[in-house]
């Protein structure tokens, strides 16, 4: 921006209609501001280079891209155009996709009426009977119906994503994807004075005993360690019979599975407000919600559900100007096949910044020292200064979002770390002084 101002002043100087002395004074002021800005930026880049080329970072791959949205200036570009494993920074793209394709209140169910029979199909909404979101719109609708037929052939995605670790099948962060998710597609288990199982349908399938895994890989048989005092969440297999039985148990009436959906007009019912779902996904980095939001977003593009359709649509349309096209294979970032650059992540963060009010946007992202996955990290002094999404896989830690400087500027950044040998705690400790330096000096 300063370059443009200086060029304009030079043009004025050569125009005899203007007072030369006034123009010289203006030019002097702008040159002074320009030199101060250059000096500040050089200091910023020098400090970044000094930190990122230190001994700690030598045996890992690191990228940092910092952008000032008010001026359009790139402040720091250290490997910003290189591809990294993003882990859960992938959810930033998923959030943007949902924001662009989904309405304020999320659709819960698609149905049609034919010969006094309700034909219904799931559209991927993650909130139905979810242990935290607790959306009951689906159940409330079905309890008022008779002669219900359930169609479950509209999902093209596989239950597990590409590149997911097979031995995570029994962990809370790796539920199956499905057209009609219920209870977050996990079973809640705890043992106090009595055994607690949710959904109750699986009570007969729980064994209180120690086992290497929390569930048998090929069937819905669960193990709860007898000494475990907290509630654990274990993914269940989402085959059509299981979904039918769980839903029948909740609405207390019989449901038939059908192989076809009639040609009658399809209608939607709506449930929970979208922002509350986005906030849950971003605050606790909920993989299940992320995967299902992509599936749900695809329902706005066609009758068949496929997260890939939503990803393809958003990249070819709303995000067609990204300079480094990502390899984007899932909604959560569980897959190591994903590849994003810091620059492309900042591009999407900037689009969100332009389209969503700052107050609302910063509330959806975790806040350093206060909320979500950042509750214990990147604390303010004294006010919070980081609103960002974490991304963690073994040997990978990324942080991308918004940084508020002490001078009141909002900067957008992506700080990506791949291939280190230790844990993420030390990486965060090394990142903190550099982010604080940017906060204090820009």
TORKOL-4160 file (C-alpha; in steps of 0.2 Angstrom, whole numbers, padded with zeros to 4 digits, m for minus):
442
<pt num="1" X="0000" Y="0000" Z="0000"/>
<pt num="2" X="0014" Y="0012" Z="0004"/>
<pt num="3" X="0022" Y="0009" Z="m0013"/>
<pt num="4" X="0006" Y="0015" Z="m0021"/>
<pt num="5" X="0005" Y="0031" Z="m0010"/>
<pt num="6" X="0023" Y="0035" Z="m0015"/>
<pt num="7" X="0020" Y="0032" Z="m0033"/>
<pt num="8" X="0005" Y="0044" Z="m0033"/>
<pt num="9" X="0015" Y="0058" Z="m0024"/>
<pt num="10" X="0028" Y="0057" Z="m0038"/>
<pt num="11" X="0015" Y="0059" Z="m0051"/>
<pt num="12" X="0009" Y="0075" Z="m0041"/>
<pt num="13" X="0026" Y="0082" Z="m0040"/>
<pt num="14" X="0027" Y="0082" Z="m0059"/>
<pt num="15" X="0010" Y="0091" Z="m0061"/>
<pt num="16" X="0013" Y="0110" Z="m0060"/>
<pt num="17" X="m0005" Y="0113" Z="m0054"/>
<pt num="18" X="0001" Y="0107" Z="m0036"/>
<pt num="19" X="0011" Y="0117" Z="m0024"/>
<pt num="20" X="0029" Y="0109" Z="m0025"/>
<pt num="21" X="0033" Y="0113" Z="m0006"/>
<pt num="22" X="0017" Y="0104" Z="0000"/>
<pt num="23" X="0021" Y="0090" Z="m0011"/>
<pt num="24" X="0039" Y="0088" Z="m0005"/>
<pt num="25" X="0033" Y="0088" Z="0013"/>
<pt num="26" X="0020" Y="0075" Z="0009"/>
<pt num="27" X="0033" Y="0064" Z="0000"/>
<pt num="28" X="0045" Y="0066" Z="0015"/>
<pt num="29" X="0032" Y="0060" Z="0027"/>
<pt num="30" X="0027" Y="0045" Z="0017"/>
<pt num="31" X="0045" Y="0040" Z="0014"/>
<pt num="32" X="0048" Y="0041" Z="0033"/>
<pt num="33" X="0033" Y="0030" Z="0036"/>
<pt num="34" X="0039" Y="0018" Z="0022"/>
<pt num="35" X="0056" Y="0017" Z="0029"/>
<pt num="36" X="0049" Y="0013" Z="0047"/>
<pt num="37" X="0037" Y="0000" Z="0040"/>
<pt num="38" X="0052" Y="m0008" Z="0030"/>
<pt num="39" X="0062" Y="m0008" Z="0046"/>
<pt num="40" X="0049" Y="m0016" Z="0056"/>
<pt num="41" X="0046" Y="m0029" Z="0043"/>
<pt num="42" X="0064" Y="m0033" Z="0041"/>
<pt num="43" X="0065" Y="m0035" Z="0060"/>
<pt num="44" X="0050" Y="m0046" Z="0060"/>
<pt num="45" X="0057" Y="m0057" Z="0046"/>
<pt num="46" X="0075" Y="m0058" Z="0054"/>
<pt num="47" X="0067" Y="m0063" Z="0071"/>
<pt num="48" X="0057" Y="m0077" Z="0062"/>
<pt num="49" X="0072" Y="m0083" Z="0053"/>
<pt num="50" X="0083" Y="m0083" Z="0068"/>
<pt num="51" X="0070" Y="m0094" Z="0078"/>
<pt num="52" X="0065" Y="m0106" Z="0064"/>
<pt num="53" X="0083" Y="m0109" Z="0059"/>
<pt num="54" X="0088" Y="m0113" Z="0077"/>
<pt num="55" X="0094" Y="m0130" Z="0083"/>
<pt num="56" X="0076" Y="m0135" Z="0089"/>
<pt num="57" X="0069" Y="m0134" Z="0071"/>
<pt num="58" X="0083" Y="m0141" Z="0061"/>
<pt num="59" X="0077" Y="m0159" Z="0062"/>
<pt num="60" X="0059" Y="m0156" Z="0057"/>
<pt num="61" X="0049" Y="m0147" Z="0044"/>
<pt num="62" X="0042" Y="m0130" Z="0048"/>
<pt num="63" X="0031" Y="m0117" Z="0039"/>
<pt num="64" X="0024" Y="m0100" Z="0045"/>
<pt num="65" X="0014" Y="m0089" Z="0034"/>
<pt num="66" X="0007" Y="m0072" Z="0042"/>
<pt num="67" X="m0005" Y="m0061" Z="0033"/>
<pt num="68" X="m0012" Y="m0044" Z="0037"/>
<pt num="69" X="m0030" Y="m0043" Z="0030"/>
<pt num="70" X="m0032" Y="m0025" Z="0032"/>
<pt num="71" X="m0018" Y="m0020" Z="0020"/>
<pt num="72" X="m0017" Y="m0036" Z="0010"/>
<pt num="73" X="0002" Y="m0038" Z="0015"/>
<pt num="74" X="0011" Y="m0054" Z="0018"/>
<pt num="75" X="0022" Y="m0051" Z="0033"/>
<pt num="76" X="0030" Y="m0068" Z="0035"/>
<pt num="77" X="0032" Y="m0082" Z="0022"/>
<pt num="78" X="0043" Y="m0096" Z="0028"/>
<pt num="79" X="0040" Y="m0111" Z="0018"/>
<pt num="80" X="0022" Y="m0105" Z="0016"/>
<pt num="81" X="0020" Y="m0112" Z="m0001"/>
<pt num="82" X="0026" Y="m0130" Z="0004"/>
<pt num="83" X="0014" Y="m0144" Z="0007"/>
<pt num="84" X="0012" Y="m0151" Z="0025"/>
<pt num="85" X="0002" Y="m0164" Z="0034"/>
<pt num="86" X="m0012" Y="m0153" Z="0042"/>
<pt num="87" X="m0020" Y="m0165" Z="0054"/>
<pt num="88" X="m0035" Y="m0156" Z="0061"/>
<pt num="89" X="m0031" Y="m0140" Z="0053"/>
<pt num="90" X="m0041" Y="m0149" Z="0039"/>
<pt num="91" X="m0057" Y="m0144" Z="0049"/>
<pt num="92" X="m0054" Y="m0126" Z="0044"/>
<pt num="93" X="m0059" Y="m0131" Z="0026"/>
<pt num="94" X="m0073" Y="m0142" Z="0032"/>
<pt num="95" X="m0080" Y="m0127" Z="0042"/>
<pt num="96" X="m0079" Y="m0116" Z="0027"/>
<pt num="97" X="m0088" Y="m0129" Z="0016"/>
<pt num="98" X="m0102" Y="m0131" Z="0029"/>
<pt num="99" X="m0103" Y="m0112" Z="0031"/>
<pt num="100" X="m0105" Y="m0110" Z="0012"/>
<pt num="101" X="m0117" Y="m0124" Z="0009"/>
<pt num="102" X="m0128" Y="m0127" Z="0024"/>
<pt num="103" X="m0142" Y="m0116" Z="0031"/>
<pt num="104" X="m0143" Y="m0108" Z="0048"/>
<pt num="105" X="m0152" Y="m0123" Z="0055"/>
<pt num="106" X="m0146" Y="m0140" Z="0050"/>
<pt num="107" X="m0157" Y="m0152" Z="0040"/>
<pt num="108" X="m0159" Y="m0168" Z="0049"/>
<pt num="109" X="m0169" Y="m0179" Z="0038"/>
<pt num="110" X="m0176" Y="m0181" Z="0021"/>
<pt num="111" X="m0193" Y="m0190" Z="0019"/>
<pt num="112" X="m0207" Y="m0193" Z="0007"/>
<pt num="113" X="m0225" Y="m0199" Z="0009"/>
<pt num="114" X="m0232" Y="m0213" Z="m0002"/>
<pt num="115" X="m0248" Y="m0223" Z="0002"/>
<pt num="116" X="m0249" Y="m0218" Z="0020"/>
<pt num="117" X="m0231" Y="m0223" Z="0023"/>
<pt num="118" X="m0216" Y="m0212" Z="0028"/>
<pt num="119" X="m0200" Y="m0216" Z="0018"/>
<pt num="120" X="m0185" Y="m0208" Z="0026"/>
<pt num="121" X="m0167" Y="m0207" Z="0023"/>
<pt num="122" X="m0153" Y="m0199" Z="0033"/>
<pt num="123" X="m0143" Y="m0185" Z="0026"/>
<pt num="124" X="m0128" Y="m0186" Z="0037"/>
<pt num="125" X="m0133" Y="m0174" Z="0051"/>
<pt num="126" X="m0121" Y="m0178" Z="0066"/>
<pt num="127" X="m0132" Y="m0170" Z="0080"/>
<pt num="128" X="m0146" Y="m0183" Z="0081"/>
<pt num="129" X="m0146" Y="m0189" Z="0100"/>
<pt num="130" X="m0127" Y="m0184" Z="0100"/>
<pt num="131" X="m0121" Y="m0185" Z="0119"/>
<pt num="132" X="m0116" Y="m0167" Z="0119"/>
<pt num="133" X="m0127" Y="m0159" Z="0105"/>
<pt num="134" X="m0143" Y="m0168" Z="0110"/>
<pt num="135" X="m0153" Y="m0164" Z="0095"/>
<pt num="136" X="m0170" Y="m0173" Z="0096"/>
<pt num="137" X="m0179" Y="m0166" Z="0081"/>
<pt num="138" X="m0177" Y="m0183" Z="0072"/>
<pt num="139" X="m0185" Y="m0193" Z="0086"/>
<pt num="140" X="m0198" Y="m0181" Z="0089"/>
<pt num="141" X="m0203" Y="m0181" Z="0071"/>
<pt num="142" X="m0203" Y="m0201" Z="0070"/>
<pt num="143" X="m0213" Y="m0203" Z="0085"/>
<pt num="144" X="m0228" Y="m0194" Z="0077"/>
<pt num="145" X="m0227" Y="m0206" Z="0062"/>
<pt num="146" X="m0234" Y="m0223" Z="0058"/>
<pt num="147" X="m0228" Y="m0235" Z="0044"/>
<pt num="148" X="m0210" Y="m0230" Z="0043"/>
<pt num="149" X="m0198" Y="m0236" Z="0030"/>
<pt num="150" X="m0180" Y="m0233" Z="0031"/>
<pt num="151" X="m0169" Y="m0231" Z="0016"/>
<pt num="152" X="m0150" Y="m0233" Z="0019"/>
<pt num="153" X="m0142" Y="m0234" Z="0002"/>
<pt num="154" X="m0139" Y="m0216" Z="m0002"/>
<pt num="155" X="m0121" Y="m0215" Z="0006"/>
<pt num="156" X="m0107" Y="m0217" Z="m0006"/>
<pt num="157" X="m0093" Y="m0214" Z="0006"/>
<pt num="158" X="m0085" Y="m0229" Z="0015"/>
<pt num="159" X="m0088" Y="m0230" Z="0034"/>
<pt num="160" X="m0069" Y="m0227" Z="0037"/>
<pt num="161" X="m0059" Y="m0214" Z="0028"/>
<pt num="162" X="m0044" Y="m0216" Z="0017"/>
<pt num="163" X="m0028" Y="m0217" Z="0026"/>
<pt num="164" X="m0036" Y="m0219" Z="0043"/>
<pt num="165" X="m0026" Y="m0230" Z="0055"/>
<pt num="166" X="m0035" Y="m0247" Z="0056"/>
<pt num="167" X="m0032" Y="m0250" Z="0074"/>
<pt num="168" X="m0041" Y="m0234" Z="0079"/>
<pt num="169" X="m0057" Y="m0242" Z="0076"/>
<pt num="170" X="m0061" Y="m0244" Z="0095"/>
<pt num="171" X="m0056" Y="m0226" Z="0100"/>
<pt num="172" X="m0068" Y="m0212" Z="0103"/>
<pt num="173" X="m0060" Y="m0201" Z="0089"/>
<pt num="174" X="m0063" Y="m0213" Z="0075"/>
<pt num="175" X="m0082" Y="m0217" Z="0074"/>
<pt num="176" X="m0089" Y="m0223" Z="0058"/>
<pt num="177" X="m0096" Y="m0212" Z="0045"/>
<pt num="178" X="m0115" Y="m0215" Z="0040"/>
<pt num="179" X="m0130" Y="m0208" Z="0032"/>
<pt num="180" X="m0140" Y="m0208" Z="0048"/>
<pt num="181" X="m0129" Y="m0206" Z="0063"/>
<pt num="182" X="m0136" Y="m0208" Z="0080"/>
<pt num="183" X="m0128" Y="m0205" Z="0097"/>
<pt num="184" X="m0112" Y="m0199" Z="0088"/>
<pt num="185" X="m0110" Y="m0217" Z="0082"/>
<pt num="186" X="m0102" Y="m0221" Z="0099"/>
<pt num="187" X="m0108" Y="m0231" Z="0114"/>
<pt num="188" X="m0105" Y="m0222" Z="0131"/>
<pt num="189" X="m0100" Y="m0234" Z="0145"/>
<pt num="190" X="m0096" Y="m0232" Z="0163"/>
<pt num="191" X="m0097" Y="m0242" Z="0179"/>
<pt num="192" X="m0103" Y="m0234" Z="0195"/>
<pt num="193" X="m0115" Y="m0242" Z="0207"/>
<pt num="194" X="m0122" Y="m0249" Z="0191"/>
<pt num="195" X="m0118" Y="m0251" Z="0173"/>
<pt num="196" X="m0122" Y="m0237" Z="0162"/>
<pt num="197" X="m0124" Y="m0239" Z="0143"/>
<pt num="198" X="m0130" Y="m0227" Z="0130"/>
<pt num="199" X="m0138" Y="m0231" Z="0119"/>
<pt num="200" X="m0147" Y="m0243" Z="0130"/>
<pt num="201" X="m0149" Y="m0255" Z="0115"/>
<pt num="202" X="m0131" Y="m0261" Z="0117"/>
<pt num="203" X="m0133" Y="m0266" Z="0136"/>
<pt num="204" X="m0133" Y="m0284" Z="0132"/>
<pt num="205" X="m0117" Y="m0283" Z="0122"/>
<pt num="206" X="m0106" Y="m0275" Z="0136"/>
<pt num="207" X="m0094" Y="m0286" Z="0146"/>
<pt num="208" X="m0086" Y="m0278" Z="0161"/>
<pt num="209" X="m0068" Y="m0285" Z="0159"/>
<pt num="210" X="m0051" Y="m0280" Z="0154"/>
<pt num="211" X="m0047" Y="m0282" Z="0136"/>
<pt num="212" X="m0033" Y="m0276" Z="0124"/>
<pt num="213" X="m0047" Y="m0267" Z="0114"/>
<pt num="214" X="m0063" Y="m0259" Z="0119"/>
<pt num="215" X="m0073" Y="m0268" Z="0105"/>
<pt num="216" X="m0072" Y="m0283" Z="0095"/>
<pt num="217" X="m0066" Y="m0277" Z="0078"/>
<pt num="218" X="m0079" Y="m0286" Z="0068"/>
<pt num="219" X="m0095" Y="m0285" Z="0079"/>
<pt num="220" X="m0103" Y="m0274" Z="0092"/>
<pt num="221" X="m0096" Y="m0283" Z="0107"/>
<pt num="222" X="m0089" Y="m0270" Z="0120"/>
<pt num="223" X="m0077" Y="m0272" Z="0135"/>
<pt num="224" X="m0077" Y="m0260" Z="0150"/>
<pt num="225" X="m0062" Y="m0261" Z="0162"/>
<pt num="226" X="m0069" Y="m0264" Z="0179"/>
<pt num="227" X="m0057" Y="m0251" Z="0187"/>
<pt num="228" X="m0062" Y="m0238" Z="0175"/>
<pt num="229" X="m0072" Y="m0224" Z="0184"/>
<pt num="230" X="m0075" Y="m0211" Z="0170"/>
<pt num="231" X="m0086" Y="m0213" Z="0155"/>
<pt num="232" X="m0078" Y="m0220" Z="0139"/>
<pt num="233" X="m0085" Y="m0218" Z="0121"/>
<pt num="234" X="m0082" Y="m0233" Z="0109"/>
<pt num="235" X="m0088" Y="m0233" Z="0091"/>
<pt num="236" X="m0101" Y="m0245" Z="0086"/>
<pt num="237" X="m0103" Y="m0253" Z="0069"/>
<pt num="238" X="m0116" Y="m0244" Z="0059"/>
<pt num="239" X="m0123" Y="m0258" Z="0048"/>
<pt num="240" X="m0141" Y="m0256" Z="0043"/>
<pt num="241" X="m0148" Y="m0268" Z="0055"/>
<pt num="242" X="m0140" Y="m0260" Z="0070"/>
<pt num="243" X="m0146" Y="m0242" Z="0065"/>
<pt num="244" X="m0164" Y="m0249" Z="0063"/>
<pt num="245" X="m0163" Y="m0258" Z="0080"/>
<pt num="246" X="m0156" Y="m0243" Z="0089"/>
<pt num="247" X="m0169" Y="m0231" Z="0081"/>
<pt num="248" X="m0183" Y="m0243" Z="0085"/>
<pt num="249" X="m0178" Y="m0244" Z="0103"/>
<pt num="250" X="m0178" Y="m0225" Z="0104"/>
<pt num="251" X="m0195" Y="m0222" Z="0096"/>
<pt num="252" X="m0203" Y="m0238" Z="0102"/>
<pt num="253" X="m0211" Y="m0244" Z="0086"/>
<pt num="254" X="m0206" Y="m0255" Z="0072"/>
<pt num="255" X="m0196" Y="m0248" Z="0056"/>
<pt num="256" X="m0194" Y="m0258" Z="0040"/>
<pt num="257" X="m0179" Y="m0256" Z="0029"/>
<pt num="258" X="m0183" Y="m0253" Z="0011"/>
<pt num="259" X="m0172" Y="m0254" Z="m0005"/>
<pt num="260" X="m0180" Y="m0240" Z="m0014"/>
<pt num="261" X="m0186" Y="m0223" Z="m0012"/>
<pt num="262" X="m0202" Y="m0217" Z="m0020"/>
<pt num="263" X="m0203" Y="m0203" Z="m0033"/>
<pt num="264" X="m0214" Y="m0192" Z="m0023"/>
<pt num="265" X="m0208" Y="m0175" Z="m0018"/>
<pt num="266" X="m0194" Y="m0176" Z="m0005"/>
<pt num="267" X="m0196" Y="m0164" Z="0011"/>
<pt num="268" X="m0183" Y="m0160" Z="0024"/>
<pt num="269" X="m0185" Y="m0157" Z="0043"/>
<pt num="270" X="m0173" Y="m0146" Z="0052"/>
<pt num="271" X="m0165" Y="m0147" Z="0069"/>
<pt num="272" X="m0151" Y="m0139" Z="0079"/>
<pt num="273" X="m0143" Y="m0122" Z="0075"/>
<pt num="274" X="m0127" Y="m0124" Z="0064"/>
<pt num="275" X="m0116" Y="m0113" Z="0074"/>
<pt num="276" X="m0117" Y="m0124" Z="0090"/>
<pt num="277" X="m0111" Y="m0139" Z="0079"/>
<pt num="278" X="m0097" Y="m0129" Z="0071"/>
<pt num="279" X="m0091" Y="m0123" Z="0088"/>
<pt num="280" X="m0091" Y="m0141" Z="0096"/>
<pt num="281" X="m0081" Y="m0147" Z="0081"/>
<pt num="282" X="m0068" Y="m0133" Z="0082"/>
<pt num="283" X="m0067" Y="m0132" Z="0101"/>
<pt num="284" X="m0064" Y="m0151" Z="0104"/>
<pt num="285" X="m0058" Y="m0155" Z="0087"/>
<pt num="286" X="m0072" Y="m0168" Z="0085"/>
<pt num="287" X="m0068" Y="m0179" Z="0070"/>
<pt num="288" X="m0085" Y="m0187" Z="0069"/>
<pt num="289" X="m0094" Y="m0170" Z="0067"/>
<pt num="290" X="m0081" Y="m0165" Z="0054"/>
<pt num="291" X="m0084" Y="m0180" Z="0043"/>
<pt num="292" X="m0103" Y="m0179" Z="0045"/>
<pt num="293" X="m0103" Y="m0161" Z="0040"/>
<pt num="294" X="m0095" Y="m0164" Z="0024"/>
<pt num="295" X="m0108" Y="m0178" Z="0020"/>
<pt num="296" X="m0122" Y="m0167" Z="0026"/>
<pt num="297" X="m0115" Y="m0153" Z="0014"/>
<pt num="298" X="m0115" Y="m0165" Z="0000"/>
<pt num="299" X="m0134" Y="m0167" Z="0002"/>
<pt num="300" X="m0136" Y="m0150" Z="m0004"/>
<pt num="301" X="m0128" Y="m0154" Z="m0021"/>
<pt num="302" X="m0136" Y="m0171" Z="m0025"/>
<pt num="303" X="m0148" Y="m0185" Z="m0018"/>
<pt num="304" X="m0133" Y="m0196" Z="m0015"/>
<pt num="305" X="m0121" Y="m0192" Z="m0001"/>
<pt num="306" X="m0102" Y="m0191" Z="m0004"/>
<pt num="307" X="m0090" Y="m0180" Z="0006"/>
<pt num="308" X="m0079" Y="m0179" Z="m0010"/>
<pt num="309" X="m0093" Y="m0170" Z="m0020"/>
<pt num="310" X="m0093" Y="m0157" Z="m0007"/>
<pt num="311" X="m0074" Y="m0155" Z="m0007"/>
<pt num="312" X="m0073" Y="m0155" Z="m0026"/>
<pt num="313" X="m0087" Y="m0142" Z="m0027"/>
<pt num="314" X="m0079" Y="m0130" Z="m0014"/>
<pt num="315" X="m0062" Y="m0131" Z="m0022"/>
<pt num="316" X="m0068" Y="m0128" Z="m0040"/>
<pt num="317" X="m0080" Y="m0114" Z="m0035"/>
<pt num="318" X="m0078" Y="m0104" Z="m0019"/>
<pt num="319" X="m0059" Y="m0108" Z="m0017"/>
<pt num="320" X="m0054" Y="m0109" Z="m0035"/>
<pt num="321" X="m0041" Y="m0095" Z="m0033"/>
<pt num="322" X="m0030" Y="m0104" Z="m0020"/>
<pt num="323" X="m0013" Y="m0104" Z="m0027"/>
<pt num="324" X="m0008" Y="m0121" Z="m0020"/>
<pt num="325" X="m0022" Y="m0133" Z="m0023"/>
<pt num="326" X="m0023" Y="m0145" Z="m0008"/>
<pt num="327" X="m0024" Y="m0164" Z="m0008"/>
<pt num="328" X="m0040" Y="m0165" Z="0003"/>
<pt num="329" X="m0047" Y="m0182" Z="0007"/>
<pt num="330" X="m0057" Y="m0182" Z="0022"/>
<pt num="331" X="m0066" Y="m0169" Z="0034"/>
<pt num="332" X="m0057" Y="m0172" Z="0050"/>
<pt num="333" X="m0039" Y="m0173" Z="0046"/>
<pt num="334" X="m0037" Y="m0191" Z="0052"/>
<pt num="335" X="m0029" Y="m0196" Z="0036"/>
<pt num="336" X="m0011" Y="m0193" Z="0033"/>
<pt num="337" X="m0015" Y="m0192" Z="0014"/>
<pt num="338" X="m0021" Y="m0174" Z="0017"/>
<pt num="339" X="m0008" Y="m0161" Z="0011"/>
<pt num="340" X="m0011" Y="m0142" Z="0013"/>
<pt num="341" X="0001" Y="m0127" Z="0013"/>
<pt num="342" X="0001" Y="m0113" Z="0026"/>
<pt num="343" X="m0003" Y="m0101" Z="0012"/>
<pt num="344" X="m0019" Y="m0110" Z="0007"/>
<pt num="345" X="m0025" Y="m0112" Z="0025"/>
<pt num="346" X="m0023" Y="m0093" Z="0027"/>
<pt num="347" X="m0032" Y="m0090" Z="0011"/>
<pt num="348" X="m0047" Y="m0099" Z="0018"/>
<pt num="349" X="m0046" Y="m0091" Z="0035"/>
<pt num="350" X="m0046" Y="m0074" Z="0026"/>
<pt num="351" X="m0062" Y="m0079" Z="0017"/>
<pt num="352" X="m0070" Y="m0083" Z="0034"/>
<pt num="353" X="m0064" Y="m0067" Z="0041"/>
<pt num="354" X="m0072" Y="m0057" Z="0027"/>
<pt num="355" X="m0089" Y="m0067" Z="0028"/>
<pt num="356" X="m0092" Y="m0069" Z="0047"/>
<pt num="357" X="m0092" Y="m0056" Z="0060"/>
<pt num="358" X="m0076" Y="m0055" Z="0071"/>
<pt num="359" X="m0085" Y="m0059" Z="0087"/>
<pt num="360" X="m0094" Y="m0074" Z="0080"/>
<pt num="361" X="m0079" Y="m0081" Z="0071"/>
<pt num="362" X="m0067" Y="m0079" Z="0086"/>
<pt num="363" X="m0080" Y="m0088" Z="0097"/>
<pt num="364" X="m0081" Y="m0103" Z="0085"/>
<pt num="365" X="m0062" Y="m0105" Z="0086"/>
<pt num="366" X="m0053" Y="m0110" Z="0102"/>
<pt num="367" X="m0046" Y="m0096" Z="0111"/>
<pt num="368" X="m0028" Y="m0097" Z="0118"/>
<pt num="369" X="m0028" Y="m0099" Z="0137"/>
<pt num="370" X="m0047" Y="m0100" Z="0138"/>
<pt num="371" X="m0056" Y="m0113" Z="0128"/>
<pt num="372" X="m0056" Y="m0129" Z="0119"/>
<pt num="373" X="m0040" Y="m0137" Z="0114"/>
<pt num="374" X="m0030" Y="m0121" Z="0117"/>
<pt num="375" X="m0036" Y="m0119" Z="0135"/>
<pt num="376" X="m0019" Y="m0123" Z="0142"/>
<pt num="377" X="m0008" Y="m0115" Z="0129"/>
<pt num="378" X="m0004" Y="m0098" Z="0121"/>
<pt num="379" X="m0011" Y="m0088" Z="0135"/>
<pt num="380" X="m0013" Y="m0069" Z="0134"/>
<pt num="381" X="m0005" Y="m0056" Z="0143"/>
<pt num="382" X="m0017" Y="m0052" Z="0150"/>
<pt num="383" X="m0030" Y="m0052" Z="0136"/>
<pt num="384" X="m0031" Y="m0068" Z="0124"/>
<pt num="385" X="m0022" Y="m0065" Z="0108"/>
<pt num="386" X="m0024" Y="m0081" Z="0099"/>
<pt num="387" X="m0040" Y="m0088" Z="0091"/>
<pt num="388" X="m0035" Y="m0103" Z="0081"/>
<pt num="389" X="m0037" Y="m0122" Z="0076"/>
<pt num="390" X="m0025" Y="m0135" Z="0082"/>
<pt num="391" X="m0020" Y="m0150" Z="0072"/>
<pt num="392" X="m0011" Y="m0164" Z="0080"/>
<pt num="393" X="m0006" Y="m0181" Z="0074"/>
<pt num="394" X="0009" Y="m0191" Z="0080"/>
<pt num="395" X="0025" Y="m0181" Z="0075"/>
<pt num="396" X="0014" Y="m0167" Z="0068"/>
<pt num="397" X="0007" Y="m0151" Z="0076"/>
<pt num="398" X="m0001" Y="m0136" Z="0067"/>
<pt num="399" X="m0009" Y="m0120" Z="0073"/>
<pt num="400" X="m0019" Y="m0109" Z="0061"/>
<pt num="401" X="m0030" Y="m0094" Z="0065"/>
<pt num="402" X="m0030" Y="m0076" Z="0070"/>
<pt num="403" X="m0018" Y="m0067" Z="0081"/>
<pt num="404" X="m0022" Y="m0050" Z="0089"/>
<pt num="405" X="m0007" Y="m0039" Z="0091"/>
<pt num="406" X="m0005" Y="m0027" Z="0106"/>
<pt num="407" X="m0007" Y="m0012" Z="0093"/>
<pt num="408" X="m0024" Y="m0019" Z="0089"/>
<pt num="409" X="m0021" Y="m0027" Z="0072"/>
<pt num="410" X="m0028" Y="m0043" Z="0067"/>
<pt num="411" X="m0016" Y="m0055" Z="0058"/>
<pt num="412" X="m0020" Y="m0071" Z="0050"/>
<pt num="413" X="m0007" Y="m0085" Z="0052"/>
<pt num="414" X="m0003" Y="m0103" Z="0049"/>
<pt num="415" X="0011" Y="m0111" Z="0059"/>
<pt num="416" X="0014" Y="m0129" Z="0053"/>
<pt num="417" X="0026" Y="m0142" Z="0061"/>
<pt num="418" X="0029" Y="m0159" Z="0054"/>
<pt num="419" X="0041" Y="m0174" Z="0057"/>
<pt num="420" X="0048" Y="m0170" Z="0074"/>
<pt num="421" X="0053" Y="m0185" Z="0085"/>
<pt num="422" X="0047" Y="m0179" Z="0102"/>
<pt num="423" X="0030" Y="m0174" Z="0109"/>
<pt num="424" X="0019" Y="m0159" Z="0104"/>
<pt num="425" X="0021" Y="m0150" Z="0121"/>
<pt num="426" X="0039" Y="m0145" Z="0117"/>
<pt num="427" X="0034" Y="m0139" Z="0100"/>
<pt num="428" X="0021" Y="m0128" Z="0108"/>
<pt num="429" X="0034" Y="m0121" Z="0120"/>
<pt num="430" X="0045" Y="m0116" Z="0106"/>
<pt num="431" X="0031" Y="m0108" Z="0096"/>
<pt num="432" X="0025" Y="m0098" Z="0110"/>
<pt num="433" X="0039" Y="m0085" Z="0111"/>
<pt num="434" X="0039" Y="m0082" Z="0093"/>
<pt num="435" X="0020" Y="m0079" Z="0092"/>
<pt num="436" X="0021" Y="m0068" Z="0107"/>
<pt num="437" X="0035" Y="m0058" Z="0098"/>
<pt num="438" X="0024" Y="m0055" Z="0083"/>
<pt num="439" X="0010" Y="m0050" Z="0095"/>
<pt num="440" X="0021" Y="m0037" Z="0104"/>
<pt num="441" X="0031" Y="m0030" Z="0089"/>
<pt num="442" X="0019" Y="m0028" Z="0075"/>
